[in-house]
Amino acid sequence: MPLKSLLTRWLMSNPNPQSEPSPKNPLLDRMKERVEKSGKYYWGQTWKGIDVLPDGKPVLDPSRGEDYGSFWGDVAKTREGALMVTRQMIIDEETDTFISEDVADMIHRVLHLTPDSRVLEVGSGTGSLAVSIAPKVKSYALADISASMLEHARKRLEGIAGTSFHHLARCDLREFPDNHFDGVLFEAVMGHMDREDSYRYMLETYRVLKPGGRAYFQFFNLLHPQGFAEFEHTVEKHCDGRGRNLISRTRFHTPVEARSYVTHAGFLIDEECSQLSDLPGETLLHINEHALVAVCRKPQEGHR
Ligand SMILES: C[S@@+](CC[C@H](N)C(=O)[O-])C[C@H]1O[C@@H](n2cnc3c(N)ncnc32)[C@H](O)[C@@H]1O
């Protein structure tokens, strides 16, 4: 069976596995319904940049900070600012949860999570995904470079058992032991840091995963027309031509690059659960057409 059909069938969480898969993207279809219902959401539909945050300062204001922690700490000083930079416009947490659920369900499936799973999310933001996944697993560690993001998440996840919160001082996972987690995920995070740092995180992810554990890495596809349009916007708005570029600006990868990083880090790519072609067809794994998704497995045996 072609990869596309397998993927569609697998993603549909169809109660009857014998029935024919939809030729369309089931996530996107559901998202469209949700957009119409909520009336205030566009993530994954059309893209626009954010200029000014609720604190009255442009996102690009140099005073926000020149390192990851200070930048993301500053934009997340207010809850609205935090939601705005994670979902590109101000929305309330309920709507955020509602619209993030499909991505959360997809990640839950591709990571093969069960009620016994120990999960780590890096760059967990305001907890948009955690709020849906954490109740279904044994433990869920939220880690972020921004202390203020973690504070918003802590309040949002109050009362959900098994959650823990970890402020990362730098791009590594040194506070977590070797061979500990069943699943590690990075959604909308690796595209906001330099490649050297995202590669460092991949090596660390390999270390903290149990043998056979699964990782989810999401990037943005430079080769997709929308990816390239966003890249051009970044060049114009977030780079000053003198090398003092916005620290959190979006970085774009090609599928070949994404594959190269994860395989050099030691992972095996699960092709059926990944979206790593130059131009994904109509069957998509992610809400965003220009998302690259590498779902990987740490081999049972051996070391990198
Ligand atoms: C666009 S948001 C995505 C949040 C969340 N993953 C989601 O999908 O809702 C990016 C998040 O990554 C965090 N982040 C940015 N750079 C990071 C880094 N180098 N290490 C860890 N977290 C980082 C930010 O603080 C922010 O919470």
The ligand as a Tripos MOL2 file, in Angstrom:
@<TRIPOS>MOLECULE
LIG
   27    29     1     0     0
SMALL
NO_CHARGES

@<TRIPOS>ATOM
      1 C1          6.0860   28.9150   19.2610 C.3       1 LIG1
      2 S1          6.1740   28.4350   20.9260 S.3       1 LIG1
      3 C2          5.5400   26.7700   20.8840 C.3       1 LIG1
      4 C3          4.9930   26.3130   22.2080 C.3       1 LIG1
      5 C4          4.4090   24.8940   22.2510 C.3       1 LIG1
      6 N1          5.3650   23.8960   21.8420 N.3       1 LIG1
      7 C5          3.1610   24.7950   21.4180 C.2       1 LIG1
      8 O1          3.1760   24.1730   20.3570 O.co2     1 LIG1
      9 O2          2.1640   25.3520   21.8410 O.co2     1 LIG1
     10 C6          7.9060   28.2180   21.1850 C.3       1 LIG1
     11 C7          8.2510   27.8370   22.6100 C.3       1 LIG1
     12 O3          9.6000   27.3800   22.6400 O.3       1 LIG1
     13 C8         10.2830   27.9890   23.7030 C.3       1 LIG1
     14 N2         11.6870   28.0780   23.2930 N.ar      1 LIG1
     15 C9         12.2390   28.9440   22.3990 C.ar      1 LIG1
     16 N3         13.5480   28.6940   22.2810 N.ar      1 LIG1
     17 C10        13.8240   27.6620   23.1080 C.ar      1 LIG1
     18 C11        15.0110   26.9690   23.4280 C.ar      1 LIG1
     19 N4         16.1660   27.2870   22.8650 N.pl3     1 LIG1
     20 N5         14.9340   25.9670   24.3240 N.ar      1 LIG1
     21 C12        13.7520   25.6220   24.9020 C.ar      1 LIG1
     22 N6         12.6070   26.2680   24.6520 N.ar      1 LIG1
     23 C13        12.6380   27.2720   23.7540 C.ar      1 LIG1
     24 C14         9.6080   29.3380   23.8740 C.3       1 LIG1
     25 O4          9.8110   29.8810   25.1460 O.3       1 LIG1
     26 C15         8.1640   28.9890   23.6060 C.3       1 LIG1
     27 O5          7.5270   28.5600   24.7590 O.3       1 LIG1
@<TRIPOS>BOND
     1     1     2 1
     2     2     3 1
     3     2    10 1
     4     3     4 1
     5     4     5 1
     6     5     6 1
     7     5     7 1
     8     7     8 2
     9     7     9 1
    10    10    11 1
    11    11    12 1
    12    11    26 1
    13    12    13 1
    14    13    14 1
    15    13    24 1
    16    14    15 ar
    17    14    23 ar
    18    15    16 ar
    19    16    17 ar
    20    17    18 ar
    21    17    23 ar
    22    18    19 1
    23    18    20 ar
    24    20    21 ar
    25    21    22 ar
    26    22    23 ar
    27    24    25 1
    28    24    26 1
    29    26    27 1
@<TRIPOS>SUBSTRUCTURE
     1 LIG1         1 GROUP 0 **** ****
